[in-house]
Amino acid sequence: MKWAFWTFMALYAGALFLFLVGTFGWFGEDRDPLSGVFLMPLGLPWNLLADRLGMPGLAAGLLAPMINAVIFFWLWKR
């Protein structure tokens, strides 16, 4: 589980970095409305649940992968 947690955290950090680069246009990149697409599969199923409950998209999209990270961490330390 340690490897699963650290792999997930690396993917989450990379997807979050790509989201910030695409959203704010860092490093001369164009602003891209689909820059958060890599966060979507990392946050499943929590982002779908948040969507059905009517939570705002940006907060749910950024925090949903963190729920999965907490679950991985809990399984690792159990």
Protein Blocks (a to p, Z undefined) as FASTA:
>chain_A
ZZmmmmmmmmmmmmmmmmmmmmnopghiacdfklmmmmmmmmpcklmmmmmnopafklmm
mmmmmmmmmmmmmmmmZZ
